[in-house]
Amino acid sequence: MSSEQVLIDLRNLEGGEQCTLKGVLLAASLSLDPSETKQFSVIDYELELQIVGESLIVRADIRGEKKLPCKICNQTLHCPIEVSRASEVVSLDGIKGYKMDLTTIIRNLFLMEAPEVVECNSGSCIERGEVENFLKRKRLSSSPFDSLT
């Protein structure tokens, strides 16, 4: 697991000034299982940060990709993930010291948009007919024990 962090020194934001952070995170920085980490590409992020009152406002643009198998034919698909202009508000009371790690915010926003199940051809997999025919077949018995009587 990577120990990569996205840190901001809150002293740089005093006086209501805005700060922009741009960068790339490796999927290993998201604290996922190794099998899940392999599904994601690198994550591009751009964060706009500003202190307003007693809160830190984070506006995020995040882009990446997830590899998933089609739910019908199992072909590997590359699914783009894009988070545009998402906002998070963090209370300054909950922040210890002057530095804050923004990796968790990036992780949560990114994973909320990541698909879990996909189908190729925009939901019209060419193998769908085969699967539907298999599911429609009439079973000999509703219970495997019916033939024992």
N, C-alpha and C positions, 0 to 999 in steps of 0.2 A: 504494500500500500504506500502511496506517495504521501509525503508530508507537505506538499505544496499548499500554500495559503495565499489568500488575497487580503492583504492587511491595509488598513487605513489608520493614519494618526489623526485623531479627532481634533487635535490642536490646530491642524491646518484648515479646519472648517469654522473656526471661531469667527464671529462677526457676520455670519450668514453667507459666507463665501461658498461658491459651488466648486466642486472638484469632479473631474472625470477620470475614471480608470478604465483602461483597455488592456486586454490580454487574452491569453489562451490557457486553459486548464486541461490537464490530462484527465481522462475518465477515472484513473486510479485515485484522484483527489476527492472523489465523491463519496468515499467510504461505503462502497458496495461490495458484495461478494465478488470474488475473482471471476466467476462465470458471468455475472452481470456486467462487470467492467469491460469484458471483451465485446459486448454488444454496442458500446458507444464509441463515437469518434472523439477527437479533441473538441473542446467546447470554447467557442469564441464568445467573449463577453465585453460589454461596454456598460459601465455603471456611472450614473450621475448621482453625486452625494451632496447633501446640504443639511445643515442643522437649522431647524425651525423650532423655536421655543425650547421645549425639553425633549425633542424627538429628532432622530436622524432619519431623513427621508432618502430612500434609495430607489432610483428609477433604473430599470435594467432592460437591456436588449441582449438576448442570448441566442446563439445559434449552434447547432450541432446535428448529429445524425445517429440513428440507432439502426442496427441490423437485426431484422426479425424474419422468421420463416412465415410464408403464406400459410394461413390456417387451413387451406384446402390442399394445395399441392406441395407444400414444404419448400418451395423455392425461396432463396434468401433475397430479401428486399431491403433497400436502403431508404429509411424513412427520415425525411428532414424534420427537425424539431426547431421551432422558432418561437421565441418569446419576445414580444415587442411592447415596449413602454409599460412594463409591469412595475408596480410600485409596492414598496414595503416600508412600513413605519416601525422604527425601533426606538423604544424608550431609552433615553440616556441614563436613567436610573439603573437599568439592568446591565450596564457596561462597566466593567472594572478596569480602571486605568485609562490610558489615553489611546491604546491601540485596540482595534476591533478586527476580527477575522470575518470577512464577508463570504467565505467559501460556502458556508451553510445556506446563506440566502440564495446564492447562485444554484446550489444543488437542489434546493426545494423548488424553486421556480422552474428549473430545467426538467426535473423528474415529473412534475405535475403535468407537463405538456407531452411527455414521452408516451407514445402508444404502447399498449400491451399486446394487442392482437391486430393483425393486418391481413388483407387479402389482395393478391396481385390484380392487375388490370382494373384498378379503381373499384374493387368490390365485385368484379365479374370474372373470377378465375375460370379459365377454360376447362378445368377439371371438375368444376362444381356439379355438372350433370352426372358424372360418374359417382360422385359421393351421394348425391340425392337419390339416385337409383338404388344404391346399396341400402340406404336408410329406409326406403319405401318397401323393400321386399317383405313379403308376408312371412312371418315366423310360423313354424309348425305348431308351436305351443307357447302360451304366455308364461308357462312355468316349466323349468327343466325336469321337475319331478312328476308331471302329469302322466308320463309314459310308464311310471312304476306301478300304477294301480291296476 
